[in-house]
Every structure is written in structure tokens, then in C-alpha cells.
Amino acid sequence: MITTHGTSFVAVVVLLGLASFAAGKEKKAVSDGMSNYNNGNQLFEQKQYELAVAEFTKAIEANPKQAAYYQNRGFAYIALEKPADALSDFSKSVELAPNDQRGYIGRAQALIGQKQDDEALVDLDKAISLKPDDPVAYRLRGFADLGRSDFNSALADLTKAIERDPKDAESYGRRGFANRSLRNYDAAVVDYTKSLEINPNAADNWARRGYTYTFLGQYEKAIPDYEQALKLNPNDVDTPQRLLYAKAQLAARNATPPPPPPPPSVEAPPTPGPELFTPLNIGIAVGVLVILIVIFVVISRRRRVDESEISNKRIR
């Protein structure tokens, strides 16, 4: 799967290819290969891309000088996720019809699919110079800008695409990504919301808006967006983890906080300790003193008696 910034790019390229393809159906083709060319167009619209390639190949074999045959086979290759084959066909169409904008549009899509964004910008500048009001060229140039992480340029190009096609859900979604990358979170939410109003089945944009709400700390809004994204795309890898994170953050925010400590008050005077010279303490002290005196007297008398006996023994 071809990816840009971790998101699916093939679906977007196929949609653009269908738009450019439809524009090319009205081109006048020479009689050689015309039947196969028309068959290929019908198969392409039925999304039978392999069979369409086979018919366009027969048309090219019948008339290798017809640029439209290469262009439409190139768009079929893009739908089949074969950007290298598409690049070859579109380069041939540019060689045959250097003033045909569709060749540059198609080659730019193939280049973006191979992450050759700088080269794609050259083709898109040429396409815009040939047809300045075509929203597809500005949209693709915005995609190439995103691939180069040039978010300000992407913002400008996608805005021009939206001005030329206000119903372009994908351009709103990609402009939302550019705004989010520039930390214009509120503007990103507006863009994603508009994109979802036009195409409510775009799972990626539900997930992206939810992720933007997470940046804003609006977890109560992120959670239903993540849930809707998973409902539309249960195989999403990143969204379940982001959903758990949003739920945990919301639960932590709503948890009952511990009661705050009481406010400081005027310091109360210290509680006085027990008085030392109470009648009870004085009585105890006197009693202890009397006991000590008695003990001292007894010891003194005992000592005198002992000394008297010793003296008597000596005299004897």
C-alpha cells in the first residue's frame, strides 16, 4: 500500500484518476483502436482495471501515436497500484501531446505515489500553467506539499482547490492535516468537520478529527469520533490505542479530587503545660527529701557503730 504520512494514499489517487479519466473520455480518438479504447473506458468505470488495461493495450497496439490511450491506461495502472507502469504511460503521453494537461496531472499522481514529490511539483506547475482553474492540479500540488512537509504551501494550494471545488471533501481533510501540523487545531477541526459533512463515511477523517480534539484536551469529543472511525474501519491499528488514551484522560479529569487542606487560620496561643509547683508536686518533693534524710542518718549511724567496733577490737 502506498502511504503518505502514514495514511492511505491510493484511494485518493484513484479518485483523482477517475476525475481525470472522465475528462479524457470526451477526447476525439482516431479510428484505429477506438473500439478497444471505448471498451477500456467502460471496464474502467466498472472498476475492472485489469481488463481495462488489456483493452487499452490493444488500442495502443492499433495506434501507438494516440496520447489518450496511454493516459487512460496510466490511470488504470494507478488504480491497480502500479505507479511505475503508470509513470511510463504518462511520460509517453506528454511526449505525444506536450500541451495536454492530463498527461502532466497523471504523471504527477504516479510520481506522488512513488514519493517523488519534488518531481511531481514540476509537472503540477506545468499543468496549472496550461489550465489555471483546474482544482485537481491544486489538490495534487497540495498533496505533494504535504509529502515534503511544506505545510504552509499545502495550506495555500488546498485552499485554492477548495475555492475551485467547494464540495471537495478530500481537500478539506488534507487541509485539516496541514492545519493540525501547523498547530492550528481549531481550524483543523473546522476543516475535518466540513469534510465529514460532505463524506461522512471517511473513517480516516473521523479518526483525524478525534486526534485533533485530543490535542485540544477535548476528550469528550474525541471519544465519539474515535468510536465512529472504528465502526467504519474496525481494522484501524492506531485508533484503539488513542481511544483508550482519551478515555483514561477523561476519567482522570472527572475523578473526585481529594479535599483541599483547611485554610490557614490565626495561630492559637500554645497550650500551657502542667504547672511545676502544684501542692501535689511540693508534697511529693518534701516526702522524697525526708526519705533521703532518713537514709542519710541511718547510714551515718551505721558507719559510727562500725568504726567503734573496730576501735574496740584494736584495744583488745
WOZIJO-V884072 format. One record per residue. N is the residue number from 1. RES is the residue in one small letter. SS is DSSP state (H for helix, E for strand, C for the rest). PHI is phi as a letter, one per 30 degrees, with the letter a starting at -180 (* if undefined). D_LAST is the distance of its C-alpha to the last C-alpha in Angstrom with 1 decimal. Layout:
n:N res:RES ss:SS phi:PHI d_last:D_LAST
n:N res:RES ss:SS phi:PHI d_last:D_LAST
This chain:
n:1 res:m ss:C phi:* d_last:129.9
n:2 res:i ss:C phi:d d_last:130.6
n:3 res:t ss:E phi:b d_last:128.0
n:4 res:t ss:E phi:b d_last:127.6
n:5 res:h ss:C phi:h d_last:124.1
n:6 res:g ss:C phi:i d_last:123.1
n:7 res:t ss:E phi:c d_last:125.8
n:8 res:s ss:E phi:d d_last:129.0
n:9 res:f ss:C phi:c d_last:131.9
n:10 res:v ss:H phi:d d_last:134.6
n:11 res:a ss:H phi:e d_last:135.4
n:12 res:v ss:H phi:d d_last:136.0
n:13 res:v ss:H phi:d d_last:138.2
n:14 res:v ss:H phi:d d_last:140.2
n:15 res:l ss:H phi:d d_last:140.9
n:16 res:l ss:H phi:d d_last:142.1
n:17 res:g ss:H phi:d d_last:144.1
n:18 res:l ss:H phi:d d_last:145.8
n:19 res:a ss:H phi:d d_last:146.7
n:20 res:s ss:H phi:d d_last:148.2
n:21 res:f ss:H phi:d d_last:149.8
n:22 res:a ss:H phi:d d_last:151.6
n:23 res:a ss:H phi:d d_last:152.9
n:24 res:g ss:H phi:d d_last:154.3
n:25 res:k ss:H phi:d d_last:156.2
n:26 res:e ss:C phi:d d_last:159.0
n:27 res:k ss:C phi:d d_last:159.7
n:28 res:k ss:C phi:d d_last:163.1
n:29 res:a ss:C phi:c d_last:162.9
n:30 res:v ss:C phi:d d_last:165.8
n:31 res:s ss:C phi:d d_last:167.3
n:32 res:d ss:C phi:d d_last:165.8
n:33 res:g ss:C phi:i d_last:162.6
n:34 res:m ss:H phi:d d_last:163.0
n:35 res:s ss:H phi:d d_last:162.8
n:36 res:n ss:H phi:d d_last:159.6
n:37 res:y ss:H phi:d d_last:158.2
n:38 res:n ss:H phi:d d_last:158.9
n:39 res:n ss:H phi:d d_last:157.4
n:40 res:g ss:H phi:d d_last:154.3
n:41 res:n ss:H phi:d d_last:154.1
n:42 res:q ss:H phi:d d_last:154.3
n:43 res:l ss:H phi:d d_last:151.6
n:44 res:f ss:H phi:d d_last:149.3
n:45 res:e ss:H phi:d d_last:149.6
n:46 res:q ss:C phi:d d_last:148.7
n:47 res:k ss:C phi:i d_last:145.6
n:48 res:q ss:C phi:c d_last:147.0
n:49 res:y ss:H phi:d d_last:146.1
n:50 res:e ss:H phi:d d_last:146.5
n:51 res:l ss:H phi:d d_last:150.0
n:52 res:a ss:H phi:d d_last:150.8
n:53 res:v ss:H phi:e d_last:149.8
n:54 res:a ss:H phi:d d_last:152.2
n:55 res:e ss:H phi:d d_last:155.0
n:56 res:f ss:H phi:d d_last:154.3
n:57 res:t ss:H phi:d d_last:154.2
n:58 res:k ss:H phi:d d_last:157.7
n:59 res:a ss:H phi:d d_last:158.9
n:60 res:i ss:H phi:d d_last:157.5
n:61 res:e ss:H phi:d d_last:159.2
n:62 res:a ss:H phi:d d_last:162.5
n:63 res:n ss:C phi:b d_last:162.1
n:64 res:p ss:C phi:d d_last:159.3
n:65 res:k ss:C phi:c d_last:160.4
n:66 res:q ss:C phi:c d_last:159.5
n:67 res:a ss:H phi:d d_last:156.2
n:68 res:a ss:H phi:d d_last:155.8
n:69 res:y ss:H phi:d d_last:155.4
n:70 res:y ss:H phi:d d_last:152.5
n:71 res:q ss:H phi:d d_last:150.9
n:72 res:n ss:H phi:d d_last:151.0
n:73 res:r ss:H phi:d d_last:149.8
n:74 res:g ss:H phi:d d_last:147.0
n:75 res:f ss:H phi:d d_last:145.9
n:76 res:a ss:H phi:d d_last:145.9
n:77 res:y ss:H phi:d d_last:143.7
n:78 res:i ss:H phi:d d_last:141.3
n:79 res:a ss:H phi:d d_last:141.2
n:80 res:l ss:C phi:d d_last:140.4
n:81 res:e ss:C phi:i d_last:137.5
n:82 res:k ss:C phi:b d_last:139.3
n:83 res:p ss:H phi:d d_last:139.1
n:84 res:a ss:H phi:d d_last:140.1
n:85 res:d ss:H phi:d d_last:143.4
n:86 res:a ss:H phi:d d_last:143.9
n:87 res:l ss:H phi:d d_last:143.3
n:88 res:s ss:H phi:d d_last:146.0
n:89 res:d ss:H phi:d d_last:148.5
n:90 res:f ss:H phi:d d_last:147.9
n:91 res:s ss:H phi:d d_last:148.2
n:92 res:k ss:H phi:d d_last:151.5
n:93 res:s ss:H phi:d d_last:152.7
n:94 res:v ss:H phi:d d_last:151.7
n:95 res:e ss:H phi:d d_last:153.7
n:96 res:l ss:H phi:d d_last:156.7
n:97 res:a ss:C phi:b d_last:156.4
n:98 res:p ss:C phi:d d_last:154.4
n:99 res:n ss:C phi:c d_last:155.2
n:100 res:d ss:C phi:c d_last:154.2
n:101 res:q ss:H phi:d d_last:150.9
n:102 res:r ss:H phi:d d_last:150.0
n:103 res:g ss:H phi:d d_last:149.5
n:104 res:y ss:H phi:d d_last:146.9
n:105 res:i ss:H phi:d d_last:145.2
n:106 res:g ss:H phi:d d_last:145.0
n:107 res:r ss:H phi:d d_last:143.8
n:108 res:a ss:H phi:d d_last:141.1
n:109 res:q ss:H phi:d d_last:139.9
n:110 res:a ss:H phi:d d_last:139.8
n:111 res:l ss:H phi:d d_last:137.8
n:112 res:i ss:H phi:d d_last:135.3
n:113 res:g ss:H phi:d d_last:134.9
n:114 res:q ss:C phi:c d_last:133.9
n:115 res:k ss:C phi:i d_last:131.6
n:116 res:q ss:C phi:c d_last:134.0
n:117 res:d ss:H phi:d d_last:133.7
n:118 res:d ss:H phi:d d_last:134.8
n:119 res:e ss:H phi:d d_last:138.0
n:120 res:a ss:H phi:d d_last:138.6
n:121 res:l ss:H phi:d d_last:138.5
n:122 res:v ss:H phi:d d_last:141.4
n:123 res:d ss:H phi:d d_last:143.6
n:124 res:l ss:H phi:d d_last:142.6
n:125 res:d ss:H phi:d d_last:143.5
n:126 res:k ss:H phi:d d_last:146.9
n:127 res:a ss:H phi:d d_last:147.3
n:128 res:i ss:H phi:d d_last:146.6
n:129 res:s ss:H phi:d d_last:149.0
n:130 res:l ss:H phi:d d_last:151.7
n:131 res:k ss:C phi:b d_last:150.9
n:132 res:p ss:C phi:d d_last:148.6
n:133 res:d ss:C phi:c d_last:148.5
n:134 res:d ss:C phi:d d_last:147.4
n:135 res:p ss:H phi:d d_last:144.0
n:136 res:v ss:H phi:d d_last:143.2
n:137 res:a ss:H phi:d d_last:143.0
n:138 res:y ss:H phi:d d_last:140.6
n:139 res:r ss:H phi:d d_last:138.5
n:140 res:l ss:H phi:d d_last:138.3
n:141 res:r ss:H phi:d d_last:137.5
n:142 res:g ss:H phi:d d_last:134.7
n:143 res:f ss:H phi:d d_last:133.4
n:144 res:a ss:H phi:d d_last:133.6
n:145 res:d ss:H phi:d d_last:131.7
n:146 res:l ss:H phi:d d_last:128.9
n:147 res:g ss:H phi:d d_last:128.9
n:148 res:r ss:C phi:c d_last:128.2
n:149 res:s ss:C phi:h d_last:125.6
n:150 res:d ss:C phi:c d_last:127.8
n:151 res:f ss:H phi:d d_last:127.1
n:152 res:n ss:H phi:d d_last:128.8
n:153 res:s ss:H phi:d d_last:132.1
n:154 res:a ss:H phi:d d_last:131.8
n:155 res:l ss:H phi:e d_last:131.4
n:156 res:a ss:H phi:d d_last:134.6
n:157 res:d ss:H phi:d d_last:136.6
n:158 res:l ss:H phi:d d_last:135.6
n:159 res:t ss:H phi:d d_last:136.4
n:160 res:k ss:H phi:d d_last:139.9
n:161 res:a ss:H phi:d d_last:140.3
n:162 res:i ss:H phi:d d_last:139.3
n:163 res:e ss:H phi:d d_last:141.7
n:164 res:r ss:H phi:d d_last:144.5
n:165 res:d ss:C phi:b d_last:143.4
n:166 res:p ss:C phi:d d_last:141.3
n:167 res:k ss:C phi:c d_last:141.1
n:168 res:d ss:C phi:d d_last:139.4
n:169 res:a ss:H phi:d d_last:136.1
n:170 res:e ss:H phi:d d_last:134.9
n:171 res:s ss:H phi:d d_last:135.2
n:172 res:y ss:H phi:d d_last:133.1
n:173 res:g ss:H phi:d d_last:130.5
n:174 res:r ss:H phi:d d_last:130.3
n:175 res:r ss:H phi:d d_last:130.3
n:176 res:g ss:H phi:e d_last:127.4
n:177 res:f ss:H phi:d d_last:125.6
n:178 res:a ss:H phi:d d_last:126.4
n:179 res:n ss:H phi:d d_last:125.2
n:180 res:r ss:H phi:d d_last:121.9
n:181 res:s ss:H phi:d d_last:121.4
n:182 res:l ss:C phi:c d_last:121.9
n:183 res:r ss:C phi:i d_last:119.3
n:184 res:n ss:C phi:d d_last:122.1
n:185 res:y ss:H phi:d d_last:120.7
n:186 res:d ss:H phi:d d_last:122.6
n:187 res:a ss:H phi:d d_last:125.8
n:188 res:a ss:H phi:d d_last:125.1
n:189 res:v ss:H phi:d d_last:124.6
n:190 res:v ss:H phi:d d_last:128.0
n:191 res:d ss:H phi:d d_last:129.7
n:192 res:y ss:H phi:d d_last:128.1
n:193 res:t ss:H phi:d d_last:129.0
n:194 res:k ss:H phi:d d_last:132.6
n:195 res:s ss:H phi:e d_last:132.8
n:196 res:l ss:H phi:d d_last:131.6
n:197 res:e ss:H phi:d d_last:134.1
n:198 res:i ss:H phi:d d_last:136.8
n:199 res:n ss:C phi:b d_last:135.3
n:200 res:p ss:C phi:d d_last:132.6
n:201 res:n ss:C phi:c d_last:132.4
n:202 res:a ss:C phi:d d_last:130.9
n:203 res:a ss:H phi:e d_last:127.4
n:204 res:d ss:H phi:e d_last:126.4
n:205 res:n ss:H phi:d d_last:127.0
n:206 res:w ss:H phi:d d_last:125.0
n:207 res:a ss:H phi:d d_last:122.0
n:208 res:r ss:H phi:d d_last:122.6
n:209 res:r ss:H phi:d d_last:122.7
n:210 res:g ss:H phi:e d_last:119.5
n:211 res:y ss:H phi:d d_last:117.8
n:212 res:t ss:H phi:d d_last:119.0
n:213 res:y ss:H phi:d d_last:117.5
n:214 res:t ss:H phi:d d_last:114.2
n:215 res:f ss:H phi:d d_last:114.3
n:216 res:l ss:C phi:d d_last:114.8
n:217 res:g ss:C phi:i d_last:111.9
n:218 res:q ss:C phi:c d_last:114.4
n:219 res:y ss:H phi:d d_last:113.0
n:220 res:e ss:H phi:d d_last:114.6
n:221 res:k ss:H phi:c d_last:118.0
n:222 res:a ss:H phi:d d_last:117.2
n:223 res:i ss:H phi:e d_last:116.2
n:224 res:p ss:H phi:d d_last:119.7
n:225 res:d ss:H phi:d d_last:121.4
n:226 res:y ss:H phi:d d_last:119.4
n:227 res:e ss:H phi:d d_last:120.0
n:228 res:q ss:H phi:d d_last:123.8
n:229 res:a ss:H phi:d d_last:123.7
n:230 res:l ss:H phi:d d_last:122.1
n:231 res:k ss:H phi:d d_last:124.6
n:232 res:l ss:H phi:d d_last:127.4
n:233 res:n ss:C phi:b d_last:125.8
n:234 res:p ss:C phi:d d_last:123.1
n:235 res:n ss:C phi:d d_last:122.7
n:236 res:d ss:C phi:e d_last:121.4
n:237 res:v ss:C phi:d d_last:118.3
n:238 res:d ss:C phi:d d_last:116.7
n:239 res:t ss:H phi:d d_last:117.4
n:240 res:p ss:H phi:e d_last:115.0
n:241 res:q ss:H phi:d d_last:112.0
n:242 res:r ss:H phi:d d_last:113.2
n:243 res:l ss:H phi:d d_last:113.6
n:244 res:l ss:H phi:d d_last:110.0
n:245 res:y ss:H phi:d d_last:108.8
n:246 res:a ss:H phi:d d_last:110.7
n:247 res:k ss:H phi:d d_last:109.4
n:248 res:a ss:H phi:d d_last:105.8
n:249 res:q ss:H phi:d d_last:106.2
n:250 res:l ss:H phi:d d_last:107.9
n:251 res:a ss:H phi:d d_last:105.2
n:252 res:a ss:H phi:d d_last:102.4
n:253 res:r ss:H phi:d d_last:104.2
n:254 res:n ss:H phi:d d_last:104.7
n:255 res:a ss:C phi:d d_last:101.1
n:256 res:t ss:C phi:d d_last:99.2
n:257 res:p ss:C phi:d d_last:97.0
n:258 res:p ss:C phi:d d_last:93.3
n:259 res:p ss:C phi:d d_last:92.8
n:260 res:p ss:C phi:d d_last:92.3
n:261 res:p ss:C phi:d d_last:88.9
n:262 res:p ss:C phi:d d_last:88.9
n:263 res:p ss:C phi:d d_last:90.0
n:264 res:p ss:C phi:d d_last:87.3
n:265 res:s ss:C phi:c d_last:86.5
n:266 res:v ss:C phi:d d_last:84.9
n:267 res:e ss:C phi:d d_last:81.3
n:268 res:a ss:C phi:d d_last:79.3
n:269 res:p ss:C phi:d d_last:76.2
n:270 res:p ss:C phi:d d_last:73.0
n:271 res:t ss:C phi:d d_last:71.3
n:272 res:p ss:C phi:d d_last:68.3
n:273 res:g ss:C phi:d d_last:65.0
n:274 res:p ss:C phi:d d_last:62.6
n:275 res:e ss:C phi:d d_last:61.2
n:276 res:l ss:C phi:d d_last:57.5
n:277 res:f ss:C phi:c d_last:56.7
n:278 res:t ss:C phi:c d_last:57.8
n:279 res:p ss:H phi:e d_last:56.0
n:280 res:l ss:H phi:d d_last:54.7
n:281 res:n ss:H phi:d d_last:53.3
n:282 res:i ss:H phi:d d_last:51.6
n:283 res:g ss:H phi:d d_last:50.1
n:284 res:i ss:H phi:d d_last:48.7
n:285 res:a ss:H phi:d d_last:47.3
n:286 res:v ss:H phi:d d_last:45.6
n:287 res:g ss:H phi:d d_last:44.1
n:288 res:v ss:H phi:d d_last:42.7
n:289 res:l ss:H phi:d d_last:41.3
n:290 res:v ss:H phi:d d_last:39.6
n:291 res:i ss:H phi:d d_last:38.1
n:292 res:l ss:H phi:d d_last:36.7
n:293 res:i ss:H phi:d d_last:35.2
n:294 res:v ss:H phi:d d_last:33.5
n:295 res:i ss:H phi:d d_last:32.1
n:296 res:f ss:H phi:d d_last:30.9
n:297 res:v ss:H phi:d d_last:29.1
n:298 res:v ss:H phi:d d_last:27.5
n:299 res:i ss:H phi:d d_last:26.3
n:300 res:s ss:H phi:d d_last:24.9
n:301 res:r ss:H phi:d d_last:23.0
n:302 res:r ss:H phi:d d_last:21.5
n:303 res:r ss:H phi:d d_last:20.4
n:304 res:r ss:H phi:d d_last:18.6
n:305 res:v ss:H phi:d d_last:16.8
n:306 res:d ss:H phi:d d_last:15.7
n:307 res:e ss:H phi:d d_last:14.6
n:308 res:s ss:H phi:d d_last:12.5
n:309 res:e ss:H phi:d d_last:10.7
n:310 res:i ss:H phi:d d_last:10.1
n:311 res:s ss:H phi:d d_last:8.8
n:312 res:n ss:H phi:d d_last:6.3
n:313 res:k ss:H phi:d d_last:5.2
n:314 res:r ss:H phi:d d_last:5.3
n:315 res:i ss:H phi:d d_last:3.8
n:316 res:r ss:C phi:d d_last:0.0
